[in-house]
Amino acid sequence: MLTALALLSACALPSVDPIAIPADVADYIPADIDMSEVNRDTNGCYFYTYGASLFTVNDASGTPICHPDISA
């Protein structure tokens, strides 16, 4: 029994700690998006997944919101 559990746990998906999302970013994330779906790219720009698609988090003018000075 324990061997079976050990084998099944090896197949588990890795967990990723959620990132801290600044208020100025959170304000532009759609209400129906789970905050665990929000992440940052290597340039510090925020994005989220919805279904199988990626979307950038844009401000009111349509510019992607990026904070390259905040460590991920």
Secondary structure, DSSP 8 states (H G I E B T S, - for coil): -HHHHHHHHHTS----------HHHHTTS-TTS-GGGEEE-TTSBEEEEETTEEEE-B-TTS-B-B-TTS--
